[in-house]
Amino acid sequence: MAKGGFRGMPGGMNQTAMMKQAQKMQQEMLRMQAEQEAKTFTAAAGGGVVSATVNGKHELVNIEIKPEAVDPDDVEMLQDMVIAAVNEAMRAADAEAANNMSRLTGGLNLGGLF
């Protein structure tokens, strides 16, 4: 390797500068991940009679079922509404995490790097 960095690197960026930039990005990613895990995401189903709240760690932290959602003759409908609410809350958490990662990487697809 040539002294002072890689030849042909844009802007004359050397290996030390690249490492510092990667460390900065990793620290920012860890900060964003901690913030994401502390957030909660709520979604409703069945016109709002069932709502589910998950945190950024994909843990179900609360579920609310209004009495009018409970029909002893149609338990399957209640089950479907619970599943729908939980899944929608999970999708909201995933969408925000993906949006945050995209902002961090400037839209670059880094695959499994981070």
PyRosetta script that sets phi, psi and omega in degrees:
from pyrosetta import init, pose_from_sequence

init()
pose = pose_from_sequence("MAKGGFRGMPGGMNQTAMMKQAQKMQQEMLRMQAEQEAKTFTAAAGGGVVSATVNGKHELVNIEIKPEAVDPDDVEMLQDMVIAAVNEAMRAADAEAANNMSRLTGGLNLGGLF")
pose.set_psi(1, 141.5)
pose.set_omega(1, 179.8)
pose.set_phi(2, -70.3)
pose.set_psi(2, 145.9)
pose.set_omega(2, 178.5)
pose.set_phi(3, -64.0)
pose.set_psi(3, 134.8)
pose.set_omega(3, 178.2)
pose.set_phi(4, 91.7)
pose.set_psi(4, 2.6)
pose.set_omega(4, 175.0)
pose.set_phi(5, 128.0)
pose.set_psi(5, -165.4)
pose.set_omega(5, -177.3)
pose.set_phi(6, -88.6)
pose.set_psi(6, 141.5)
pose.set_omega(6, 176.1)
pose.set_phi(7, -76.7)
pose.set_psi(7, 142.3)
pose.set_omega(7, 175.2)
pose.set_phi(8, 80.2)
pose.set_psi(8, 6.4)
pose.set_omega(8, 178.6)
pose.set_phi(9, -73.5)
pose.set_psi(9, 136.4)
pose.set_omega(9, -179.4)
pose.set_phi(10, -60.3)
pose.set_psi(10, 137.0)
pose.set_omega(10, 177.7)
pose.set_phi(11, 68.2)
pose.set_psi(11, 10.9)
pose.set_omega(11, 178.9)
pose.set_phi(12, 68.4)
pose.set_psi(12, 25.6)
pose.set_omega(12, -178.3)
pose.set_phi(13, -66.4)
pose.set_psi(13, 126.9)
pose.set_omega(13, 179.2)
pose.set_phi(14, -98.2)
pose.set_psi(14, 176.3)
pose.set_omega(14, -175.4)
pose.set_phi(15, -62.5)
pose.set_psi(15, -39.1)
pose.set_omega(15, 179.7)
pose.set_phi(16, -63.1)
pose.set_psi(16, -44.1)
pose.set_omega(16, 179.0)
pose.set_phi(17, -64.6)
pose.set_psi(17, -39.1)
pose.set_omega(17, 178.0)
pose.set_phi(18, -64.0)
pose.set_psi(18, -41.8)
pose.set_omega(18, 179.5)
pose.set_phi(19, -64.7)
pose.set_psi(19, -42.1)
pose.set_omega(19, 178.6)
pose.set_phi(20, -62.4)
pose.set_psi(20, -42.7)
pose.set_omega(20, 179.4)
pose.set_phi(21, -63.8)
pose.set_psi(21, -41.7)
pose.set_omega(21, 179.1)
pose.set_phi(22, -65.1)
pose.set_psi(22, -40.6)
pose.set_omega(22, 177.9)
pose.set_phi(23, -65.0)
pose.set_psi(23, -40.5)
pose.set_omega(23, 178.1)
pose.set_phi(24, -62.4)
pose.set_psi(24, -43.6)
pose.set_omega(24, 179.5)
pose.set_phi(25, -64.3)
pose.set_psi(25, -39.8)
pose.set_omega(25, 179.2)
pose.set_phi(26, -65.3)
pose.set_psi(26, -42.2)
pose.set_omega(26, 178.2)
pose.set_phi(27, -63.1)
pose.set_psi(27, -41.8)
pose.set_omega(27, 178.3)
pose.set_phi(28, -64.2)
pose.set_psi(28, -39.9)
pose.set_omega(28, 178.4)
pose.set_phi(29, -63.2)
pose.set_psi(29, -42.4)
pose.set_omega(29, 179.1)
pose.set_phi(30, -64.7)
pose.set_psi(30, -38.8)
pose.set_omega(30, 177.8)
pose.set_phi(31, -64.4)
pose.set_psi(31, -45.4)
pose.set_omega(31, 179.9)
pose.set_phi(32, -64.5)
pose.set_psi(32, -37.6)
pose.set_omega(32, 179.3)
pose.set_phi(33, -64.7)
pose.set_psi(33, -42.5)
pose.set_omega(33, 178.4)
pose.set_phi(34, -63.7)
pose.set_psi(34, -41.0)
pose.set_omega(34, 177.3)
pose.set_phi(35, -63.8)
pose.set_psi(35, -42.4)
pose.set_omega(35, -179.7)
pose.set_phi(36, -61.8)
pose.set_psi(36, -43.5)
pose.set_omega(36, -178.6)
pose.set_phi(37, -65.1)
pose.set_psi(37, -27.6)
pose.set_omega(37, -179.2)
pose.set_phi(38, -81.7)
pose.set_psi(38, -16.9)
pose.set_omega(38, -178.0)
pose.set_phi(39, -78.8)
pose.set_psi(39, 158.3)
pose.set_omega(39, 172.6)
pose.set_phi(40, -121.1)
pose.set_psi(40, 153.5)
pose.set_omega(40, -177.7)
pose.set_phi(41, -133.8)
pose.set_psi(41, 126.2)
pose.set_omega(41, -177.0)
pose.set_phi(42, -118.5)
pose.set_psi(42, 139.7)
pose.set_omega(42, 175.8)
pose.set_phi(43, -139.6)
pose.set_psi(43, 152.7)
pose.set_omega(43, -178.8)
pose.set_phi(44, -120.4)
pose.set_psi(44, 159.2)
pose.set_omega(44, 176.5)
pose.set_phi(45, -141.4)
pose.set_psi(45, 164.0)
pose.set_omega(45, 177.8)
pose.set_phi(46, 64.3)
pose.set_psi(46, 36.7)
pose.set_omega(46, -179.7)
pose.set_phi(47, 70.3)
pose.set_psi(47, 23.1)
pose.set_omega(47, 176.6)
pose.set_phi(48, 95.5)
pose.set_psi(48, 3.6)
pose.set_omega(48, -179.9)
pose.set_phi(49, -78.5)
pose.set_psi(49, -17.6)
pose.set_omega(49, 175.6)
pose.set_phi(50, -128.7)
pose.set_psi(50, 129.0)
pose.set_omega(50, 174.3)
pose.set_phi(51, -134.0)
pose.set_psi(51, 146.4)
pose.set_omega(51, -179.0)
pose.set_phi(52, -129.5)
pose.set_psi(52, 142.5)
pose.set_omega(52, 177.5)
pose.set_phi(53, -123.5)
pose.set_psi(53, 129.2)
pose.set_omega(53, 176.1)
pose.set_phi(54, -121.3)
pose.set_psi(54, 159.1)
pose.set_omega(54, 174.5)
pose.set_phi(55, -101.7)
pose.set_psi(55, 178.5)
pose.set_omega(55, -177.9)
pose.set_phi(56, -68.9)
pose.set_psi(56, -6.0)
pose.set_omega(56, 176.0)
pose.set_phi(57, -95.2)
pose.set_psi(57, 7.4)
pose.set_omega(57, -178.0)
pose.set_phi(58, 65.5)
pose.set_psi(58, 36.6)
pose.set_omega(58, 175.3)
pose.set_phi(59, -106.1)
pose.set_psi(59, 133.1)
pose.set_omega(59, 175.3)
pose.set_phi(60, -73.9)
pose.set_psi(60, 119.1)
pose.set_omega(60, -175.9)
pose.set_phi(61, -110.0)
pose.set_psi(61, -16.5)
pose.set_omega(61, 178.2)
pose.set_phi(62, -160.2)
pose.set_psi(62, 145.4)
pose.set_omega(62, 173.0)
pose.set_phi(63, -139.9)
pose.set_psi(63, 134.1)
pose.set_omega(63, 179.2)
pose.set_phi(64, -122.7)
pose.set_psi(64, 131.1)
pose.set_omega(64, 178.5)
pose.set_phi(65, -128.2)
pose.set_psi(65, 116.9)
pose.set_omega(65, 178.6)
pose.set_phi(66, -74.7)
pose.set_psi(66, 147.2)
pose.set_omega(66, -176.7)
pose.set_phi(67, -53.6)
pose.set_psi(67, -34.9)
pose.set_omega(67, -178.5)
pose.set_phi(68, -67.9)
pose.set_psi(68, -12.2)
pose.set_omega(68, 177.7)
pose.set_phi(69, -80.8)
pose.set_psi(69, -14.4)
pose.set_omega(69, -175.2)
pose.set_phi(70, -93.7)
pose.set_psi(70, 108.7)
pose.set_omega(70, 175.8)
pose.set_phi(71, -123.0)
pose.set_psi(71, 109.2)
pose.set_omega(71, -177.6)
pose.set_phi(72, -56.7)
pose.set_psi(72, -23.1)
pose.set_omega(72, -179.7)
pose.set_phi(73, -87.6)
pose.set_psi(73, -4.9)
pose.set_omega(73, -178.5)
pose.set_phi(74, -142.0)
pose.set_psi(74, 60.3)
pose.set_omega(74, 179.6)
pose.set_phi(75, -63.2)
pose.set_psi(75, -32.9)
pose.set_omega(75, -178.7)
pose.set_phi(76, -61.1)
pose.set_psi(76, -36.8)
pose.set_omega(76, 179.0)
pose.set_phi(77, -63.7)
pose.set_psi(77, -42.9)
pose.set_omega(77, 178.0)
pose.set_phi(78, -62.7)
pose.set_psi(78, -43.8)
pose.set_omega(78, 178.4)
pose.set_phi(79, -60.1)
pose.set_psi(79, -44.0)
pose.set_omega(79, 179.3)
pose.set_phi(80, -62.5)
pose.set_psi(80, -40.3)
pose.set_omega(80, -179.9)
pose.set_phi(81, -66.6)
pose.set_psi(81, -38.8)
pose.set_omega(81, 178.2)
pose.set_phi(82, -63.8)
pose.set_psi(82, -46.8)
pose.set_omega(82, 179.2)
pose.set_phi(83, -60.7)
pose.set_psi(83, -44.4)
pose.set_omega(83, -179.1)
pose.set_phi(84, -62.6)
pose.set_psi(84, -43.5)
pose.set_omega(84, -179.2)
pose.set_phi(85, -65.4)
pose.set_psi(85, -44.0)
pose.set_omega(85, -179.9)
pose.set_phi(86, -64.5)
pose.set_psi(86, -45.1)
pose.set_omega(86, -179.5)
pose.set_phi(87, -63.2)
pose.set_psi(87, -39.8)
pose.set_omega(87, 179.6)
pose.set_phi(88, -66.7)
pose.set_psi(88, -39.0)
pose.set_omega(88, 177.1)
pose.set_phi(89, -64.5)
pose.set_psi(89, -39.5)
pose.set_omega(89, 177.4)
pose.set_phi(90, -63.6)
pose.set_psi(90, -42.1)
pose.set_omega(90, 178.8)
pose.set_phi(91, -62.5)
pose.set_psi(91, -38.7)
pose.set_omega(91, 178.8)
pose.set_phi(92, -63.7)
pose.set_psi(92, -41.6)
pose.set_omega(92, 178.0)
pose.set_phi(93, -63.9)
pose.set_psi(93, -43.6)
pose.set_omega(93, 179.5)
pose.set_phi(94, -64.2)
pose.set_psi(94, -41.1)
pose.set_omega(94, -179.0)
pose.set_phi(95, -63.5)
pose.set_psi(95, -42.0)
pose.set_omega(95, 179.0)
pose.set_phi(96, -67.2)
pose.set_psi(96, -39.9)
pose.set_omega(96, 178.6)
pose.set_phi(97, -62.3)
pose.set_psi(97, -42.5)
pose.set_omega(97, 179.6)
pose.set_phi(98, -65.7)
pose.set_psi(98, -39.7)
pose.set_omega(98, 178.3)
pose.set_phi(99, -63.9)
pose.set_psi(99, -43.1)
pose.set_omega(99, 178.3)
pose.set_phi(100, -63.3)
pose.set_psi(100, -41.8)
pose.set_omega(100, -179.8)
pose.set_phi(101, -66.1)
pose.set_psi(101, -39.1)
pose.set_omega(101, 178.8)
pose.set_phi(102, -63.3)
pose.set_psi(102, -40.4)
pose.set_omega(102, 177.5)
pose.set_phi(103, -64.4)
pose.set_psi(103, -39.8)
pose.set_omega(103, -178.8)
pose.set_phi(104, -65.4)
pose.set_psi(104, -42.2)
pose.set_omega(104, -175.5)
pose.set_phi(105, -91.6)
pose.set_psi(105, 0.8)
pose.set_omega(105, -179.1)
pose.set_phi(106, 66.1)
pose.set_psi(106, 27.6)
pose.set_omega(106, 178.6)
pose.set_phi(107, 86.6)
pose.set_psi(107, -2.6)
pose.set_omega(107, 179.3)
pose.set_phi(108, -71.4)
pose.set_psi(108, 139.8)
pose.set_omega(108, 175.2)
pose.set_phi(109, -92.2)
pose.set_psi(109, 105.2)
pose.set_omega(109, -177.7)
pose.set_phi(110, -95.7)
pose.set_psi(110, 8.7)
pose.set_omega(110, 179.6)
pose.set_phi(111, 58.5)
pose.set_psi(111, -131.5)
pose.set_omega(111, -178.2)
pose.set_phi(112, -91.2)
pose.set_psi(112, 15.5)
pose.set_omega(112, -176.5)
pose.set_phi(113, -62.1)
pose.set_psi(113, -41.8)
pose.set_omega(113, -179.1)
pose.set_phi(114, -116.0)
pose.dump_pdb("model.pdb")
